[in-house]
């Protein structure tokens, strides 16, 4: 557990030291999120025409799932995000609750708050303080159920793609590269 927290803190600490000071909380959040996603390799999506090509019955299931996951992980991230947003569009109350939480968090993250005189709250402290309020609001509006439904639908779609999408030479080379760079 401590290994995961130290890895997480090293990701965020390197972002803070290398990124210039953004002008807004939204800009800071987007910069940090994109930096973490690119470090993990989740921001690079493969071309969609390649993504939807050559589906066959699997022969080596574990190899195929692992290879396709490593090669198309950016596309899978986009699919899960899109299905989650699509699920929220089916319930306008949930969409309003999500928009209220996003706007409320951005306002809270942009306001200077002091824990004690002369000691302002850090970005992470504000985020952790606002998160329970947002989760409570989303739970009471039923948005967490719809978001879970969208995430589950996206994960099932991605898993079906991992199973039935044939491996290519490029994806096999990418798998070897990913395994050797660990």
Buried (B, 14 or more C-beta within 10 A) or exposed (E): EEEEEEEEEEBBEEBEEEEEEBEEBBEBBEBBEEBBBEEEBBBEBBEEEBBEEEEEEBEEEEEBBBBBBBBBBBBBBBBBEBBBBEBBEEBEEBBEBBEBBEEBBBEBBBEEEEEEEEEEBEBEEBBEBBEEEBEEBBEEBEBBBBBEBBBBBBBEBBBEBBBBBBBBEEBBEBBEEBEEEE
